[in-house]
């Protein structure tokens, strides 16, 4: 199994070594395998509609908001050690110290990460992964790819994900420190998938896709916008709005809509009844 994964890592590394930049056709030039990727996008949409999406809907129905927020905080807290390592690899000791501070504060007084007291204390998130580290080191993205379950990525980011799977200190601790079985670790991974899918729904991402004439192109554009912002550390404070949407993600969605052809961008999006209800019943007439 390890030999197969090693060979896969080598192939991905070779693919990622080629820098792929946007050409005259925009993001389409960074998607050399578009036909295959579109097929994978449709497969993923089918799988999502019959598995993850309904499971996440049940999860949202039975788990109250505080419980879902607590699980999100725990899972986010578990990413801090790997972010710490990658910030050091990128030569960003200040951001690495933020990762360390957040992990210590939230693991202790935050009761294992259930509460995000670090943010309350002014220690802003500084998320990083190995794909971002490779980008900082000058490795090209190798072109866009779409994988079922994993979703949008690039050769570079897929390689980074696999490296993270083996090198993440939390994964190593689960395996060697706690002695968790493969089934138990897969259970934690599955919980992360379901929680992430629920957060996507709450962020308005489903509505974003439904309003797009070409959902595949919209996802691709949003992905590149979000990743480029992350690589440049344009994560602001990393805080979310009251509706649970990350500021960087919201900006990526808006930029993705602007990337769509004029005909698509001009389509009218039906108003959100929840938002409409919040508007004043008798708006003031302009003078």
Secondary structure, DSSP 8 states (H G I E B T S, - for coil): -HHHHHHHHHHHHHHHTS----BTTBGGGG-TTHHHHHHHHHHHHHHHHHTHHHHHHHHHHHS-HHHHHHHHHHHHHTTHHHHHHHHHHTT-HHHHHHHHHHHHHHHHTTTTTTS-HHHHTT-------HHHHHHHTT-----EEEETTTEEEEHHHHHHHHHHHHH-HHHHIIIIIS---HHHHHHHHHHHHHHHHHHHHHHTHHHHHHT-SSHHHHHHHHHHHHHHHHHTT--TT--B-TTS-BHHHHHHHHHHHHHS-HHHHTS-----HHHHHHS-SS-----
